[in-house]
Amino acid sequence: MFNLFVLLLQRLGIILVLAFLLVNVRFFRQLIKQNTLQAKCALIAIFTIFTVISNLTGVEITRNNTLIQTPFLTALPQSDSIANTRTLVITVAGIVGGPLVGSVVGLLGGIHRVIQGNFSDFFYIPSSILAGLFTGTAGNYLKKSNAYPGSWITAALGVCAEGIQMLFIGIFSGLTLVRLIIVPMMLLNSIGAFVFISIINAYLVNEQQLKAVQTHDVLSLADKTLPYFRQGLNINSAQKACEIIKKYTNFDAVGITDRVNVLAHVGAGQDHHLAKEAVLTDLSKHVIASGEARYAYHKDEIGCPHAGCPLASAIVLPLKVNGKTLGALKMYFTKAERLTPVEENLAAGLASIFSSQLALGIAEEQSKLVSDAEIKALQAQINPHFFFNAINTISALMRTDVEKARTALLQLSTFFRSSLQGVRETQIPLQQEREHVNSYMSLEQTRFPNKYQVTYDIQTNDQVKVPPFCLQVLVENAVKHAFVGRKTNNQIKISVKQLQQSLLIAVSDNGIGIPAALVNKLGNQVLNSATGTGTALVNLNHRLIGLYGHDSRLQINSSPAGTTVKMLIPLPETIAAATKN
């Protein structure tokens, strides 16, 4: 028994070495993340090859229990048996690919075992199918969100799968053979499954950790590049941004273009990808024309006409503002194999953030040309501190919950896009203003989970027009000032009702209230206070009065039990009649 254990241990080493090499192949890593029929067929083919290797490297056992070693056991007499690591592969196939992959791999592995034994021992076919079906079903049930079952659970599944094989062997080949092989085969196949799945899980965990680190880098980059992208797409801002991106990422070259020319290129290939000259690569031209991201995994796909160009793989993403492509962000490697899904996700995050920063810059530039002084004042309230606080929150969250951080990042982008749209309009649909509030509160809830509860009481058409930020400013004011020192039971209620020819909007909270000496000043003058200046309320109040008259001014009622801020917005007669009906 000990000799058999040692021999099987050697065979196990072969399988684990192949497993390690397999996990480092990008094609396989992509397969295990997909749940398509094509992916399952590919997994069946891969694991079937492994089962054949397991059969071929098995240890022959004669009728009198003598062990025979051969480099490859292509055939054996019908009277002999074989000890191998086939069940290990079937177990892993089931866990990775599910019951379909496990059972089909078991079927094909069992058929090969029957052929190998000169068409004897047909019981290996149903036993292998059952083993694959069992481990696949159990694996799906025990699988975690981002990883396969734990290593010890996998080892237990390996023991169970081998137990199914031993049951069939005991019935059809006798207990003598079972007593000889049961301990070493159960032990080694469970250890093999343990290690095989551990290798895969280790890769998945490392990938998540790498994503967290790189997302942290994205957020840090957003902080560093914001001053430059706010200047718009020009040679100076693009050069500075490329230098920062190149410094804080692993890319060998970074470039930015407008729709026609290269604005900046830093790193490999900068001798011929020159600023102020036309875009060279076919890949970049396609992205700019189509507005769709493209990835190149080979030098030929980049399409650079320069014969000595060192760029071997690339990610090119459009920089968009309001759906219009203004240029492209390009990131390159000099070795094609360095381009992985992690880098692709990193680049996509960067492009989204930079597009938002460009939109912010464009909005700031446009605001200088707007004659409405109150809109200009409101535009100044797009507070960079909120942006940086959100970045820091998401950065910290990436270390614990990547998906939640990604959702928060999308909410941050939505918030700023809504802010930028709002500064160019005097009225927007109520639904759009609600979405802006929801984005803001989602980010606050990410920073302070379960601290605030926001409820709506909307008794009008959600397409009715209201001033931009009329709800968001009041909700933000409540969040910042109404609940000082309180972590729970912080409630904000938003009410919108029609009163004859007007729309009554109210935002209430159950906070600590506002000192009586300040109530009449809020919305009418800027205050010098350690907790804020009230500038946003002043701007909102002035806009309401300028748009609708003095009757629409902010009305603030406050007590130690909470604060309610109201505004009255007159409705056009046609809208009022339609809403009333």
C-alpha positions as a Python dict, from the first residue, in 0.01 Angstrom:
ca = {
    (1, 'M'): (0, 0, 0),
    (2, 'F'): (282, 241, 84),
    (3, 'N'): (456, 170, -249),
    (4, 'L'): (133, 242, -432),
    (5, 'F'): (98, 566, -237),
    (6, 'V'): (446, 679, -345),
    (7, 'L'): (384, 589, -708),
    (8, 'L'): (51, 771, -714),
    (9, 'L'): (214, 1070, -548),
    (10, 'Q'): (449, 1094, -845),
    (11, 'R'): (152, 1083, -1085),
    (12, 'L'): (-23, 1347, -879),
    (13, 'G'): (277, 1575, -925),
    (14, 'I'): (235, 1557, -1303),
    (15, 'I'): (-131, 1661, -1282),
    (16, 'L'): (-61, 1948, -1043),
    (17, 'V'): (222, 2083, -1257),
    (18, 'L'): (-14, 2080, -1555),
    (19, 'A'): (-281, 2246, -1341),
    (20, 'F'): (-45, 2526, -1245),
    (21, 'L'): (48, 2582, -1608),
    (22, 'L'): (-317, 2571, -1711),
    (23, 'V'): (-425, 2840, -1463),
    (24, 'N'): (-158, 3070, -1601),
    (25, 'V'): (-309, 3045, -1950),
    (26, 'R'): (-535, 3342, -2017),
    (27, 'F'): (-777, 3139, -2230),
    (28, 'F'): (-850, 2904, -1938),
    (29, 'R'): (-893, 3192, -1693),
    (30, 'Q'): (-1152, 3344, -1921),
    (31, 'L'): (-1335, 3012, -1955),
    (32, 'I'): (-1384, 2959, -1581),
    (33, 'K'): (-1555, 3300, -1555),
    (34, 'Q'): (-1808, 3228, -1828),
    (35, 'N'): (-2128, 3030, -1814),
    (36, 'T'): (-2188, 2977, -2185),
    (37, 'L'): (-2225, 2652, -2376),
    (38, 'Q'): (-1910, 2729, -2574),
    (39, 'A'): (-1712, 2774, -2253),
    (40, 'K'): (-1845, 2448, -2110),
    (41, 'C'): (-1751, 2260, -2427),
    (42, 'A'): (-1399, 2401, -2407),
    (43, 'L'): (-1373, 2299, -2040),
    (44, 'I'): (-1494, 1949, -2128),
    (45, 'A'): (-1221, 1920, -2391),
    (46, 'I'): (-950, 2044, -2150),
    (47, 'F'): (-1046, 1822, -1859),
    (48, 'T'): (-1099, 1520, -2086),
    (49, 'I'): (-736, 1556, -2194),
    (50, 'F'): (-641, 1561, -1826),
    (51, 'T'): (-840, 1243, -1757),
    (52, 'V'): (-669, 1067, -2048),
    (53, 'I'): (-330, 1174, -1907),
    (54, 'S'): (-437, 1042, -1566),
    (55, 'N'): (-530, 706, -1719),
    (56, 'L'): (-208, 685, -1920),
    (57, 'T'): (12, 764, -1618),
    (58, 'G'): (-166, 518, -1389),
    (59, 'V'): (-6, 228, -1201),
    (60, 'E'): (-93, -121, -1327),
    (61, 'I'): (-202, -375, -1066),
    (62, 'T'): (-190, -743, -1166),
    (63, 'R'): (-433, -1012, -1057),
    (64, 'N'): (-201, -1112, -768),
    (65, 'N'): (-174, -742, -657),
    (66, 'T'): (172, -682, -803),
    (67, 'L'): (248, -322, -902),
    (68, 'I'): (389, -261, -1251),
    (69, 'Q'): (542, 73, -1351),
    (70, 'T'): (546, 194, -1711),
    (71, 'P'): (596, 547, -1848),
    (72, 'F'): (263, 534, -2029),
    (73, 'L'): (5, 268, -1972),
    (74, 'T'): (-166, 257, -2309),
    (75, 'A'): (-325, -86, -2259),
    (76, 'L'): (-353, -352, -1993),
    (77, 'P'): (-489, -706, -1979),
    (78, 'Q'): (-852, -752, -1890),
    (79, 'S'): (-747, -934, -1575),
    (80, 'D'): (-546, -638, -1441),
    (81, 'S'): (-654, -314, -1278),
    (82, 'I'): (-515, 37, -1263),
    (83, 'A'): (-472, 300, -991),
    (84, 'N'): (-474, 657, -1123),
    (85, 'T'): (-577, 1019, -1061),
    (86, 'R'): (-875, 1021, -1296),
    (87, 'T'): (-1127, 1085, -1016),
    (88, 'L'): (-926, 1389, -910),
    (89, 'V'): (-971, 1543, -1256),
    (90, 'I'): (-1341, 1455, -1267),
    (91, 'T'): (-1387, 1616, -924),
    (92, 'V'): (-1220, 1939, -1032),
    (93, 'A'): (-1408, 1940, -1363),
    (94, 'G'): (-1739, 1917, -1178),
    (95, 'I'): (-1651, 2192, -931),
    (96, 'V'): (-1522, 2428, -1200),
    (97, 'G'): (-1773, 2361, -1477),
    (98, 'G'): (-2079, 2232, -1297),
    (99, 'P'): (-2269, 1903, -1329),
    (100, 'L'): (-2279, 1909, -1712),
    (101, 'V'): (-1901, 1942, -1745),
    (102, 'G'): (-1836, 1698, -1461),
    (103, 'S'): (-2064, 1425, -1592),
    (104, 'V'): (-1947, 1456, -1956),
    (105, 'V'): (-1582, 1450, -1852),
    (106, 'G'): (-1663, 1146, -1637),
    (107, 'L'): (-1832, 978, -1933),
    (108, 'L'): (-1538, 1039, -2166),
    (109, 'G'): (-1282, 948, -1902),
    (110, 'G'): (-1469, 629, -1824),
    (111, 'I'): (-1490, 535, -2192),
    (112, 'H'): (-1116, 584, -2229),
    (113, 'R'): (-1058, 366, -1923),
    (114, 'V'): (-1272, 90, -2077),
    (115, 'I'): (-1079, 112, -2406),
    (116, 'Q'): (-751, 113, -2213),
    (117, 'G'): (-856, -208, -2039),
    (118, 'N'): (-929, -388, -2366),
    (119, 'F'): (-1302, -319, -2334),
    (120, 'S'): (-1338, -456, -1984),
    (121, 'D'): (-1462, -302, -1658),
    (122, 'F'): (-1753, -114, -1816),
    (123, 'F'): (-1866, -12, -1468),
    (124, 'Y'): (-1610, 272, -1479),
    (125, 'I'): (-1838, 462, -1717),
    (126, 'P'): (-2143, 499, -1486),
    (127, 'S'): (-1922, 540, -1178),
    (128, 'S'): (-1726, 824, -1340),
    (129, 'I'): (-2047, 990, -1462),
    (130, 'L'): (-2196, 976, -1112),
    (131, 'A'): (-1877, 1116, -960),
    (132, 'G'): (-1878, 1411, -1201),
    (133, 'L'): (-2250, 1472, -1158),
    (134, 'F'): (-2221, 1466, -779),
    (135, 'T'): (-1921, 1698, -753),
    (136, 'G'): (-2069, 1937, -1012),
    (137, 'T'): (-2401, 1963, -830),
    (138, 'A'): (-2239, 1995, -487),
    (139, 'G'): (-1984, 2242, -621),
    (140, 'N'): (-2254, 2469, -761),
    (141, 'Y'): (-2439, 2460, -431),
    (142, 'L'): (-2130, 2536, -223),
    (143, 'K'): (-1973, 2788, -461),
    (144, 'K'): (-1916, 3133, -317),
    (145, 'S'): (-1970, 3460, -503),
    (146, 'N'): (-1613, 3512, -622),
    (147, 'A'): (-1447, 3175, -555),
    (148, 'Y'): (-1500, 2802, -568),
    (149, 'P'): (-1569, 2600, -253),
    (150, 'G'): (-1301, 2612, 14),
    (151, 'S'): (-1005, 2378, -10),
    (152, 'W'): (-1120, 2149, 271),
    (153, 'I'): (-1467, 2122, 122),
    (154, 'T'): (-1306, 2035, -209),
    (155, 'A'): (-1101, 1765, -38),
    (156, 'A'): (-1420, 1622, 112),
    (157, 'L'): (-1586, 1622, -231),
    (158, 'G'): (-1280, 1438, -363),
    (159, 'V'): (-1321, 1173, -95),
    (160, 'C'): (-1690, 1135, -179),
    (161, 'A'): (-1618, 1106, -553),
    (162, 'E'): (-1352, 843, -490),
    (163, 'G'): (-1596, 666, -258),
    (164, 'I'): (-1839, 631, -550),
    (165, 'Q'): (-1560, 471, -756),
    (166, 'M'): (-1467, 235, -470),
    (167, 'L'): (-1828, 126, -433),
    (168, 'F'): (-1841, 17, -798),
    (169, 'I'): (-1496, -143, -779),
    (170, 'G'): (-1598, -336, -469),
    (171, 'I'): (-1915, -464, -637),
    (172, 'F'): (-1760, -558, -972),
    (173, 'S'): (-1393, -634, -892),
    (174, 'G'): (-1400, -750, -532),
    (175, 'L'): (-1300, -621, -193),
    (176, 'T'): (-941, -742, -216),
    (177, 'L'): (-857, -476, -474),
    (178, 'V'): (-1050, -214, -276),
    (179, 'R'): (-848, -287, 40),
    (180, 'L'): (-526, -237, -154),
    (181, 'I'): (-609, 92, -327),
    (182, 'I'): (-875, 267, -120),
    (183, 'V'): (-648, 450, 123),
    (184, 'P'): (-382, 581, -119),
    (185, 'M'): (-633, 671, -390),
    (186, 'M'): (-876, 847, -157),
    (187, 'L'): (-595, 1030, 16),
    (188, 'L'): (-410, 1143, -295),
    (189, 'N'): (-714, 1227, -505),
    (190, 'S'): (-858, 1439, -225),
    (191, 'I'): (-521, 1611, -176),
    (192, 'G'): (-496, 1665, -551),
    (193, 'A'): (-843, 1820, -571),
    (194, 'F'): (-754, 2032, -266),
    (195, 'V'): (-441, 2168, -433),
    (196, 'F'): (-592, 2204, -782),
    (197, 'I'): (-885, 2416, -660),
    (198, 'S'): (-653, 2606, -424),
    (199, 'I'): (-445, 2710, -724),
    (200, 'I'): (-754, 2839, -905),
    (201, 'N'): (-892, 3014, -595),
    (202, 'A'): (-554, 3172, -526),
    (203, 'Y'): (-555, 3321, -874),
    (204, 'L'): (-911, 3453, -834),
    (205, 'V'): (-831, 3608, -496),
    (206, 'N'): (-511, 3762, -627),
    (207, 'E'): (-701, 3902, -924),
    (208, 'Q'): (-956, 4065, -692),
    (209, 'Q'): (-679, 4209, -477),
    (210, 'L'): (-505, 4339, -786),
    (211, 'K'): (-829, 4497, -903),
    (212, 'A'): (-863, 4664, -564),
    (213, 'V'): (-512, 4803, -583),
    (214, 'Q'): (-560, 4920, -939),
    (215, 'T'): (-895, 5079, -859),
    (216, 'H'): (-720, 5264, -579),
    (217, 'D'): (-471, 5380, -842),
    (218, 'V'): (-759, 5492, -1066),
    (219, 'L'): (-902, 5703, -788),
    (220, 'S'): (-562, 5849, -703),
    (221, 'L'): (-509, 5929, -1068),
    (222, 'A'): (-848, 6097, -1082),
    (223, 'D'): (-739, 6323, -801),
    (224, 'K'): (-408, 6409, -973),
    (225, 'T'): (-542, 6453, -1326),
    (226, 'L'): (-854, 6654, -1236),
    (227, 'P'): (-683, 6997, -1261),
    (228, 'Y'): (-556, 6916, -1610),
    (229, 'F'): (-863, 6753, -1767),
    (230, 'R'): (-1075, 7040, -1635),
    (231, 'Q'): (-872, 7257, -1874),
    (232, 'G'): (-1011, 7057, -2168),
    (233, 'L'): (-829, 6859, -2435),
    (234, 'N'): (-523, 7055, -2535),
    (235, 'I'): (-152, 6981, -2577),
    (236, 'N'): (-44, 7109, -2236),
    (237, 'S'): (-315, 6938, -2031),
    (238, 'A'): (-282, 6612, -2228),
    (239, 'Q'): (95, 6604, -2178),
    (240, 'K'): (66, 6650, -1802),
    (241, 'A'): (-213, 6392, -1779),
    (242, 'C'): (-15, 6133, -1981),
    (243, 'E'): (289, 6181, -1760),
    (244, 'I'): (80, 6121, -1448),
    (245, 'I'): (-94, 5814, -1593),
    (246, 'K'): (237, 5667, -1711),
    (247, 'K'): (398, 5727, -1369),
    (248, 'Y'): (124, 5562, -1165),
    (249, 'T'): (42, 5263, -1389),
    (250, 'N'): (234, 4975, -1546),
    (251, 'F'): (168, 5075, -1905),
    (252, 'D'): (473, 5119, -2128),
    (253, 'A'): (318, 5411, -2314),
    (254, 'V'): (20, 5642, -2274),
    (255, 'G'): (-128, 5874, -2533),
    (256, 'I'): (-418, 6115, -2571),
    (257, 'T'): (-563, 6243, -2898),
    (258, 'D'): (-835, 6474, -3011),
    (259, 'R'): (-1044, 6372, -3313),
    (260, 'V'): (-761, 6444, -3557),
    (261, 'N'): (-421, 6488, -3396),
    (262, 'V'): (-204, 6336, -3126),
    (263, 'L'): (-206, 6571, -2829),
    (264, 'A'): (51, 6383, -2620),
    (265, 'H'): (237, 6051, -2616),
    (266, 'V'): (462, 5947, -2328),
    (267, 'G'): (674, 5631, -2321),
    (268, 'A'): (759, 5371, -2586),
    (269, 'G'): (706, 5496, -2941),
    (270, 'Q'): (720, 5865, -2852),
    (271, 'D'): (984, 5914, -3123),
    (272, 'H'): (720, 5882, -3394),
    (273, 'H'): (386, 5932, -3213),
    (274, 'L'): (435, 6308, -3196),
    (275, 'A'): (213, 6583, -3058),
    (276, 'K'): (44, 6810, -3313),
    (277, 'E'): (74, 6541, -3581),
    (278, 'A'): (-210, 6330, -3723),
    (279, 'V'): (-317, 6010, -3548),
    (280, 'L'): (-111, 5725, -3694),
    (281, 'T'): (-267, 5396, -3586),
    (282, 'D'): (-569, 5240, -3752),
    (283, 'L'): (-689, 5128, -3407),
    (284, 'S'): (-713, 5484, -3276),
    (285, 'K'): (-881, 5607, -3593),
    (286, 'H'): (-1149, 5339, -3560),
    (287, 'V'): (-1217, 5425, -3193),
    (288, 'I'): (-1248, 5797, -3270),
    (289, 'A'): (-1481, 5730, -3564),
    (290, 'S'): (-1701, 5470, -3392),
    (291, 'G'): (-1689, 5587, -3032),
    (292, 'E'): (-1633, 5228, -2919),
    (293, 'A'): (-1345, 5087, -2715),
    (294, 'R'): (-1102, 4857, -2891),
    (295, 'Y'): (-833, 4616, -2768),
    (296, 'A'): (-531, 4494, -2962),
    (297, 'Y'): (-352, 4178, -2853),
    (298, 'H'): (-99, 4177, -3135),
    (299, 'K'): (120, 4439, -3299),
    (300, 'D'): (-58, 4399, -3634),
    (301, 'E'): (-393, 4488, -3474),
    (302, 'I'): (-260, 4827, -3367),
    (303, 'G'): (-190, 4922, -3728),
    (304, 'C'): (100, 5162, -3674),
    (305, 'P'): (268, 5234, -4012),
    (306, 'H'): (608, 5293, -3849),
    (307, 'A'): (820, 4982, -3912),
    (308, 'G'): (1013, 4997, -3586),
    (309, 'C'): (720, 5072, -3356),
    (310, 'P'): (774, 4881, -3029),
    (311, 'L'): (406, 4879, -2929),
    (312, 'A'): (273, 4521, -2919),
    (313, 'S'): (-66, 4545, -2748),
    (314, 'A'): (-304, 4831, -2681),
    (315, 'I'): (-619, 4956, -2515),
    (316, 'V'): (-784, 5252, -2688),
    (317, 'L'): (-1097, 5405, -2537),
    (318, 'P'): (-1306, 5703, -2647),
    (319, 'L'): (-1321, 6017, -2433),
    (320, 'K'): (-1685, 6124, -2448),
    (321, 'V'): (-1886, 6418, -2324),
    (322, 'N'): (-2263, 6416, -2366),
    (323, 'G'): (-2237, 6120, -2602),
    (324, 'K'): (-1992, 6294, -2835),
    (325, 'T'): (-1642, 6154, -2882),
    (326, 'L'): (-1385, 6429, -2829),
    (327, 'G'): (-1075, 6212, -2857),
    (328, 'A'): (-915, 5892, -2737),
    (329, 'L'): (-716, 5762, -2441),
    (330, 'K'): (-451, 5513, -2551),
    (331, 'M'): (-247, 5276, -2333),
    (332, 'Y'): (16, 5040, -2469),
    (333, 'F'): (243, 4750, -2374),
    (334, 'T'): (559, 4649, -2554),
    (335, 'K'): (480, 4283, -2478),
    (336, 'A'): (146, 4150, -2592),
    (337, 'E'): (104, 3902, -2305),
    (338, 'R'): (100, 4181, -2047),
    (339, 'L'): (-245, 4293, -2160),
    (340, 'T'): (-494, 4116, -1929),
    (341, 'P'): (-859, 4172, -1827),
    (342, 'V'): (-733, 4352, -1517),
    (343, 'E'): (-562, 4617, -1732),
    (344, 'E'): (-872, 4638, -1950),
    (345, 'N'): (-1091, 4710, -1648),
    (346, 'L'): (-839, 4963, -1519),
    (347, 'A'): (-835, 5147, -1851),
    (348, 'A'): (-1215, 5150, -1875),
    (349, 'G'): (-1237, 5305, -1528),
    (350, 'L'): (-982, 5569, -1621),
    (351, 'A'): (-1163, 5660, -1942),
    (352, 'S'): (-1494, 5700, -1757),
    (353, 'I'): (-1341, 5923, -1491),
    (354, 'F'): (-1147, 6132, -1742),
    (355, 'S'): (-1458, 6180, -1956),
    (356, 'S'): (-1641, 6311, -1650),
    (357, 'Q'): (-1351, 6544, -1573),
    (358, 'L'): (-1356, 6674, -1930),
    (359, 'A'): (-1730, 6729, -1900),
    (360, 'L'): (-1670, 6922, -1581),
    (361, 'G'): (-1412, 7135, -1757),
    (362, 'I'): (-1639, 7201, -2054),
    (363, 'A'): (-1925, 7295, -1824),
    (364, 'E'): (-1700, 7535, -1636),
    (365, 'E'): (-1590, 7695, -1962),
    (366, 'Q'): (-1947, 7725, -2084),
    (367, 'S'): (-2060, 7873, -1756),
    (368, 'K'): (-1829, 8169, -1819),
    (369, 'L'): (-2040, 8256, -2123),
    (370, 'V'): (-2376, 8228, -1947),
    (371, 'S'): (-2533, 8564, -1868),
    (372, 'D'): (-2743, 8436, -1579),
    (373, 'A'): (-2538, 8527, -1270),
    (374, 'E'): (-2726, 8288, -1044),
    (375, 'I'): (-2651, 7990, -1268),
    (376, 'K'): (-2285, 8087, -1252),
    (377, 'A'): (-2299, 8102, -875),
    (378, 'L'): (-2465, 7763, -856),
    (379, 'Q'): (-2207, 7612, -1088),
    (380, 'A'): (-1942, 7713, -835),
    (381, 'Q'): (-2113, 7485, -583),
    (382, 'I'): (-1989, 7171, -759),
    (383, 'N'): (-1767, 7110, -463),
    (384, 'P'): (-1437, 6936, -531),
    (385, 'H'): (-1425, 6835, -163),
    (386, 'F'): (-1729, 6614, -214),
    (387, 'F'): (-1552, 6458, -513),
    (388, 'F'): (-1236, 6390, -314),
    (389, 'N'): (-1428, 6255, -14),
    (390, 'A'): (-1614, 6018, -243),
    (391, 'I'): (-1286, 5909, -403),
    (392, 'N'): (-1133, 5836, -62),
    (393, 'T'): (-1441, 5641, 44),
    (394, 'I'): (-1442, 5429, -272),
    (395, 'S'): (-1067, 5380, -243),
    (396, 'A'): (-1104, 5240, 108),
    (397, 'L'): (-1404, 5029, 6),
    (398, 'M'): (-1206, 4859, -271),
    (399, 'R'): (-1010, 4672, -10),
    (400, 'T'): (-1322, 4505, 126),
    (401, 'D'): (-1593, 4503, -141),
    (402, 'V'): (-1492, 4555, -506),
    (403, 'E'): (-1845, 4533, -647),
    (404, 'K'): (-1985, 4788, -403),
    (405, 'A'): (-1699, 5024, -484),
    (406, 'R'): (-1764, 4984, -855),
    (407, 'T'): (-2132, 5072, -800),
    (408, 'A'): (-2031, 5378, -598),
    (409, 'L'): (-1793, 5483, -876),
    (410, 'L'): (-2080, 5471, -1126),
    (411, 'Q'): (-2298, 5673, -889),
    (412, 'L'): (-2021, 5932, -859),
    (413, 'S'): (-2006, 5960, -1237),
    (414, 'T'): (-2388, 5993, -1254),
    (415, 'F'): (-2385, 6263, -985),
    (416, 'F'): (-2133, 6480, -1164),
    (417, 'R'): (-2293, 6433, -1504),
    (418, 'S'): (-2624, 6547, -1354),
    (419, 'S'): (-2448, 6843, -1196),
    (420, 'L'): (-2295, 6943, -1526),
    (421, 'Q'): (-2627, 6913, -1709),
    (422, 'G'): (-2800, 7119, -1443),
    (423, 'V'): (-2575, 7423, -1478),
    (424, 'R'): (-2676, 7463, -1842),
    (425, 'E'): (-3052, 7459, -1780),
    (426, 'T'): (-3289, 7677, -1580),
    (427, 'Q'): (-3548, 7399, -1548),
    (428, 'I'): (-3525, 7021, -1567),
    (429, 'P'): (-3775, 6733, -1527),
    (430, 'L'): (-3853, 6636, -1168),
    (431, 'Q'): (-3747, 6279, -1247),
    (432, 'Q'): (-3397, 6401, -1341),
    (433, 'E'): (-3368, 6596, -1016),
    (434, 'R'): (-3474, 6287, -820),
    (435, 'E'): (-3203, 6082, -993),
    (436, 'H'): (-2950, 6346, -895),
    (437, 'V'): (-3061, 6322, -531),
    (438, 'N'): (-3049, 5943, -545),
    (439, 'S'): (-2692, 5949, -677),
    (440, 'Y'): (-2586, 6187, -400),
    (441, 'M'): (-2753, 5981, -128),
    (442, 'S'): (-2611, 5656, -267),
    (443, 'L'): (-2261, 5798, -224),
    (444, 'E'): (-2341, 5922, 127),
    (445, 'Q'): (-2484, 5582, 219),
    (446, 'T'): (-2164, 5425, 96),
    (447, 'R'): (-1967, 5645, 333),
    (448, 'F'): (-2213, 5602, 620),
    (449, 'P'): (-2419, 5283, 571),
    (450, 'N'): (-2775, 5294, 708),
    (451, 'K'): (-2724, 5640, 857),
    (452, 'Y'): (-2993, 5813, 650),
    (453, 'Q'): (-3341, 5720, 533),
    (454, 'V'): (-3487, 5919, 243),
    (455, 'T'): (-3854, 5886, 151),
    (456, 'Y'): (-4056, 6046, -128),
    (457, 'D'): (-4416, 6163, -143),
    (458, 'I'): (-4464, 6263, -507),
    (459, 'Q'): (-4817, 6357, -603),
    (460, 'T'): (-4758, 6500, -949),
    (461, 'N'): (-4623, 6408, -1291),
    (462, 'D'): (-4252, 6327, -1271),
    (463, 'Q'): (-4193, 6518, -1596),
    (464, 'V'): (-4302, 6851, -1448),
    (465, 'K'): (-4019, 7107, -1470),
    (466, 'V'): (-3838, 7228, -1159),
    (467, 'P'): (-3518, 7432, -1106),
    (468, 'P'): (-3204, 7216, -1111),
    (469, 'F'): (-3062, 7132, -768),
    (470, 'C'): (-3377, 7248, -588),
    (471, 'L'): (-3404, 6913, -408),
    (472, 'Q'): (-3035, 6816, -401),
    (473, 'V'): (-2926, 7137, -227),
    (474, 'L'): (-3188, 7096, 47),
    (475, 'V'): (-3113, 6725, 96),
    (476, 'E'): (-2740, 6793, 110),
    (477, 'N'): (-2799, 7072, 361),
    (478, 'A'): (-2995, 6832, 582),
    (479, 'V'): (-2727, 6565, 557),
    (480, 'K'): (-2451, 6809, 654),
    (481, 'H'): (-2622, 7002, 933),
    (482, 'A'): (-2941, 6836, 1062),
    (483, 'F'): (-2802, 6524, 1229),
    (484, 'V'): (-2484, 6632, 1404),
    (485, 'G'): (-2374, 6362, 1646),
    (486, 'R'): (-2647, 6116, 1541),
    (487, 'K'): (-2575, 5786, 1367),
    (488, 'T'): (-2926, 5640, 1343),
    (489, 'N'): (-3290, 5743, 1289),
    (490, 'N'): (-3193, 6025, 1053),
    (491, 'Q'): (-3494, 6071, 829),
    (492, 'I'): (-3539, 6300, 530),
    (493, 'K'): (-3874, 6330, 354),
    (494, 'I'): (-3919, 6487, 10),
    (495, 'S'): (-4273, 6597, -76),
    (496, 'V'): (-4396, 6736, -409),
    (497, 'K'): (-4766, 6824, -437),
    (498, 'Q'): (-4980, 7037, -666),
    (499, 'L'): (-5174, 7322, -507),
    (500, 'Q'): (-5404, 7470, -772),
    (501, 'Q'): (-5170, 7652, -1015),
    (502, 'S'): (-4851, 7585, -820),
    (503, 'L'): (-4621, 7307, -715),
    (504, 'L'): (-4539, 7284, -344),
    (505, 'I'): (-4200, 7127, -279),
    (506, 'A'): (-4096, 7048, 77),
    (507, 'V'): (-3790, 6880, 225),
    (508, 'S'): (-3825, 6781, 590),
    (509, 'D'): (-3594, 6621, 842),
    (510, 'N'): (-3618, 6503, 1202),
    (511, 'G'): (-3285, 6659, 1292),
    (512, 'I'): (-3173, 6888, 1573),
    (513, 'G'): (-3321, 7201, 1419),
    (514, 'I'): (-3175, 7541, 1334),
    (515, 'P'): (-3111, 7813, 1592),
    (516, 'A'): (-3385, 8075, 1575),
    (517, 'A'): (-3133, 8350, 1515),
    (518, 'L'): (-3022, 8185, 1191),
    (519, 'V'): (-3355, 8083, 1039),
    (520, 'N'): (-3436, 8422, 888),
    (521, 'K'): (-3080, 8463, 758),
    (522, 'L'): (-3059, 8130, 575),
    (523, 'G'): (-3118, 8172, 204),
    (524, 'N'): (-3088, 8550, 228),
    (525, 'Q'): (-2724, 8606, 317),
    (526, 'V'): (-2393, 8423, 333),
    (527, 'L'): (-2300, 8327, 688),
    (528, 'N'): (-1962, 8292, 853),
    (529, 'S'): (-1992, 7962, 1035),
    (530, 'A'): (-1766, 7672, 1124),
    (531, 'T'): (-2019, 7431, 974),
    (532, 'G'): (-2084, 7611, 645),
    (533, 'T'): (-2163, 7941, 476),
    (534, 'G'): (-2513, 7874, 340),
    (535, 'T'): (-2403, 7987, -7),
    (536, 'A'): (-2595, 7707, -180),
    (537, 'L'): (-2920, 7809, -9),
    (538, 'V'): (-2860, 8175, -102),
    (539, 'N'): (-2804, 8080, -465),
    (540, 'L'): (-3112, 7858, -473),
    (541, 'N'): (-3329, 8125, -311),
    (542, 'H'): (-3211, 8394, -551),
    (543, 'R'): (-3275, 8170, -851),
    (544, 'L'): (-3627, 8091, -730),
    (545, 'I'): (-3706, 8460, -685),
    (546, 'G'): (-3548, 8549, -1019),
    (547, 'L'): (-3736, 8278, -1207),
    (548, 'Y'): (-4077, 8286, -1042),
    (549, 'G'): (-4106, 8591, -820),
    (550, 'H'): (-4091, 8664, -449),
    (551, 'D'): (-4372, 8420, -363),
    (552, 'S'): (-4148, 8129, -462),
    (553, 'R'): (-3876, 8212, -208),
    (554, 'L'): (-3756, 7949, 41),
    (555, 'Q'): (-3970, 7915, 352),
    (556, 'I'): (-3788, 7762, 648),
    (557, 'N'): (-3962, 7632, 960),
    (558, 'S'): (-3747, 7477, 1230),
    (559, 'S'): (-3772, 7344, 1582),
    (560, 'P'): (-3572, 7102, 1800),
    (561, 'A'): (-3783, 6824, 1643),
    (562, 'G'): (-3667, 6898, 1289),
    (563, 'T'): (-3668, 7138, 996),
    (564, 'T'): (-3890, 7182, 690),
    (565, 'V'): (-3789, 7390, 389),
    (566, 'K'): (-4061, 7473, 135),
    (567, 'M'): (-4077, 7643, -203),
    (568, 'L'): (-4372, 7728, -428),
    (569, 'I'): (-4322, 7695, -804),
    (570, 'P'): (-4595, 7828, -1036),
    (571, 'L'): (-4705, 7586, -1307),
    (572, 'P'): (-4789, 7680, -1666),
    (573, 'E'): (-5165, 7672, -1709),
    (574, 'T'): (-5158, 7381, -1955),
    (575, 'I'): (-4947, 7168, -1722),
    (576, 'A'): (-5157, 7255, -1420),
    (577, 'A'): (-5476, 7160, -1601),
    (578, 'A'): (-5332, 6833, -1728),
    (579, 'T'): (-5202, 6740, -1384),
    (580, 'K'): (-5531, 6825, -1222),
    (581, 'N'): (-5722, 6606, -1466),
}
